[in-house]
Amino acid sequence: MSAVLPEITNQKAEREWLYLIDRVGECRALEAIRHLGNRRPFPANIAKVLKIKFPQEDLLPYPPEQQQRNYDAGKAALNEIHKILKGGNL
C-alpha cells in the first residue's frame, strides 16, 4: 500500500497543510485524505473533509525554516535601530 500524502503545490498550500496539522494532528489530517474519494489531496480538499475553514492567509503558520529567516531578519533590523538610537552610524 503506497503512502497517502497531501499534494503541496505552492507556499500557501504548505502553510495550509501546517495549519491542518496544528489543528487536528498529522495522523488525523493524513487519514482525512483517504476520505477524499476522487478529489485530489490538496490541503483545501482535506480541510473540507475535516470541516475546517482556514484563517486569512497572513494568519497561516510558516514552515520552521521560514520562521527562522523571519526571526533573523527582524533581529537584524532591531539591531540596526538600536545602533541608530545609541548614536551610531546609519
N, C-alpha and C positions, 0 to 999 in steps of 0.2 A: 504494500500500500504506500503510495507516494505521499510526501508531506504536503499538507494543505497550508499555503501561506497567502498573506494578503498581497495584492498587486499594488505596489508603490511606484507611481509614475512620475512624481514630482515632489518638491519640498512640502507643499501643502498636504499632500496625501500622507507623507511621512509624519507630519505633525498631527494629522487626524488619527493615524494609527497609534501614535504615542498617547493621545488623549483617550482613545478607547481602552488601551492597556491600563492607563491610570484609573479609569472609571470602573472597569469590570475585571481586570487582570488578564494576563496574556492567555491563559488556558481557556477562559470563557470566550474571549474575543476570537481565538482560533476555532473553537467549537462552533461559533456562530457561522463561520464560513461554510460548514457542512450543510447549513440550512438555507443556503442561497438559491438552491435549485439551479436554473440555467443562467443566473446572473453572475457576472464576473466579480471576483473578490476585491473590489475596490473598498477602501475604508467607508465611503459613503453608503454603499450597499450593506456592509457589515453593520453599520450604525442603525440602519433601518430594521434589520433583524433583531438587534438588541433594544430597539425603541429608544435610541439615544439621539438627541439633537446636539450638534456641535455648537460651541460658543462662537462668537465672532472671531475672525481669523487671528487678530492680534492677541487673543487670549489662549490660543492653542500652544501647547508646550513645544519647546525647541529640542532637538537632539542634544545629548550631552556635549558633543564637540562644539556645537554652535553656542551653547550656553557658556562654555569656557572662553570662546572667542569674544563674545559679547562682554563677559566679565573683564577680560584682559583689556579690551578697548575702553571700557568705562573707567577702569583703574588708571590707565594711561592718561585719559582726559582729566581725571581728578588730580593726578599728579601735576599736570601742566597748570591747572587752575591754582593749585597750591603754590607752585613756583611764582606765578604772577602775583598772587596775594601777598607773598613774602617779599615782593620787590625784585624778583628775578627777571631775567630777560624773556622777551616774547619768543 
